[in-house]
Amino acid sequence: MNNENAEKKTADLKKLLRSLESALVCYSGGVDSTFLLKVALDELGPKNVAGILVKSELYPAALIDEAKCVGESLGAKIEEFDMDILLVPGVRDNPPLRCYYCKREMLHAAQARARILGLKHVIEGGIVDDLDDYRPGRRAVEELGVRSPLIEVGLTKDEIRAVSKTLGLPTWDKISYTCLATRFPPGEKINSEILEQVARCEEEIRNEGFKLFRVRYHGDTARIEIAPEEFPHMFHEDRHKRVVEACKKAGFRYVSMDLEGYRPGSMNVYRSQRNAQDRK
């Protein structure tokens, strides 16, 4: 990574944020949105910046609480917004464009809140890395005119991590986390029960010390993806037995470990195939 490029892009980001005058940051507590919130606070001041944190069944409560603590530790006002996401049309049925419907509803809520708070813009933490992935939520961002400052200045994930480290942000090396809906193949209807089922399994795996993992839902089967370098950890001190037991208690009949290991958006291939079929 070129540090000079990262510094220049960060300087461009600061200039861009100052031009906005005030902003509501779509905040999740992840690497990118925490960095965006921090720089916005530094450039605009806490009176002109707030973060909006959506609470829904798609994110474990512990992660929401952690995000709020981090945001408030930066000096930001964090607006919590409760959303019954499964009532949003197009989300429960989990079509390939589910992320679009979900993101659109969240951004509508953010824009309404920004008007109440008197903040001129809603900004979100999309990065240039996202542009090479299947991200239907980008469509909602563009349709609603929400700004993506990190994309506008060309910042990458590696650059954001590096600058976050220099800023002393606790999230600089945080593992990326996606909403629980990404654990299901497209067309698999989502409900509270199976969301909780997956969340319980992932909580056990997290408690066993794993860092990068997902539990993918396939009916009565849990397909566990973990980082290949963590494979040996699964079979040390009978961890695999405890993970299997927890998954079966959660309601799965079979528990498997994916030999390809963790890979971001492994369900995206299914979504892309479904989109191709829909276009025929």
Long-range contacts (C-beta under 8 A, 24 or more apart in sequence): 1-156, 1-158, 1-159, 1-162, 3-162, 5-159, 6-155, 6-159, 6-162, 6-163, 7-163, 9-153, 9-154, 9-155, 9-159, 10-39, 10-153, 10-155, 10-163, 12-153, 13-39, 13-149, 13-150, 13-153, 13-155, 14-39, 14-42, 14-43, 16-149, 16-152, 16-153, 17-43, 17-44, 17-149, 18-43, 18-44, 20-44, 20-120, 20-121, 20-123, 20-147, 21-48, 21-120, 22-48, 22-49, 22-118, 22-119, 22-120, 22-121, 23-48, 23-49, 23-114, 23-119, 23-120, 23-121, 23-122, 23-123, 23-147, 24-49, 24-50, 24-51, 24-52, 24-79, 24-110, 24-113, 24-114, 24-117, 24-119, 24-121, 24-122, 24-123, 25-49, 25-50, 25-51, 25-52, 25-76, 25-123, 25-124, 25-125, 26-51, 26-52, 26-106, 26-107, 26-110, 26-122, 26-123, 26-124, 26-125, 26-146, 27-51, 27-52, 27-53, 27-67, 27-71, 27-76, 27-78, 27-125, 28-53, 28-54, 28-59, 28-67, 28-125, 29-53, 29-63, 29-64, 29-66, 29-67, 29-68, 29-70, 29-71, 29-171, 30-67, 30-125, 30-171, 30-174, 30-176, 30-177, 31-157, 31-160, 31-161, 31-164, 31-171, 31-172, 31-174, 31-176, 32-125, 32-126, 32-127, 32-150, 32-157, 32-160, 33-124, 33-125, 34-70, 34-71, 34-74, 34-164, 34-169, 34-171, 35-125, 35-150, 35-160, 35-163, 35-164, 35-167, 35-169, 35-171, 36-123, 36-124, 36-125, 36-149, 36-150, 37-71, 37-74, 37-76, 38-74, 38-164, 38-167, 38-169, 40-123, 41-74, 41-75, 41-76, 46-75, 46-76, 46-77, 48-119, 49-76, 49-77, 49-119, 50-76, 50-77, 50-78, 50-79, 50-117, 50-119, 51-76, 51-77, 51-78, 51-79, 52-78, 52-79, 52-80, 52-81, 52-109, 52-110, 52-113, 53-78, 53-79, 53-80, 53-81, 54-81, 54-83, 54-106, 54-109, 55-80, 55-81, 55-82, 55-83, 56-82, 56-83, 56-84, 56-85, 57-84, 57-85, 57-86, 57-180, 57-192, 57-195, 57-196, 58-85, 58-102, 58-179, 58-180, 58-181, 58-195, 59-179, 59-180, 60-180, 60-199, 60-202, 60-203, 63-177, 70-170, 70-171, 79-113, 79-117, 81-109, 81-110, 81-113, 83-109, 86-190, 86-191, 86-192, 91-181, 91-190, 92-189, 92-190, 92-191, 93-187, 93-189, 94-181, 94-184, 94-186, 94-187, 94-188, 94-189, 94-190, 95-186, 95-187, 95-274, 96-136, 96-186, 96-271, 96-272, 96-274, 96-275, 96-278, 97-136, 98-136, 98-181, 98-186, 99-135, 99-136, 99-137, 99-181, 100-136, 100-137, 100-139, 100-140, 102-137, 102-179, 102-181, 103-136, 103-137, 103-140, 103-141, 104-140, 104-143, 104-144, 107-140, 107-141, 107-144, 107-146, 108-144, 110-146, 111-144, 111-146, 121-147, 122-146, 122-147, 123-147, 123-148, 123-149, 124-148, 125-150, 126-150, 126-151, 127-151, 127-155, 127-156, 127-157, 127-160, 128-154, 128-155, 128-156, 129-156, 129-157, 133-264, 133-265, 133-268, 134-265, 134-268, 134-271, 134-272, 175-211, 175-212, 176-264, 178-264, 178-265, 182-214, 182-265, 182-267, 183-214, 183-215, 183-216, 183-217, 183-267, 184-216, 184-217, 184-267, 185-216, 185-217, 185-218, 185-267, 185-270, 186-267, 186-270, 186-271, 186-274, 187-274, 188-217, 193-251, 196-250, 197-250, 197-251, 197-252, 198-222, 198-250, 200-246, 200-249, 200-250, 201-243, 201-246, 201-247, 201-250, 201-252, 204-242, 204-243, 204-246, 204-247, 205-243, 205-246, 208-233, 208-239, 208-242, 208-243, 209-233, 209-239, 210-234, 212-262, 213-262, 214-262, 214-266, 215-247, 216-258, 216-266, 216-267, 220-252, 220-253, 220-254, 221-252, 221-253, 221-254, 221-255, 221-256, 222-247, 222-250, 222-252, 222-254, 222-255, 222-256, 223-256, 223-257, 223-258, 224-255, 224-256, 224-257, 224-258, 225-258, 225-260, 225-261, 225-262, 225-263, 225-266, 226-257, 226-261, 226-262, 227-261, 227-262, 228-261, 228-262, 231-261
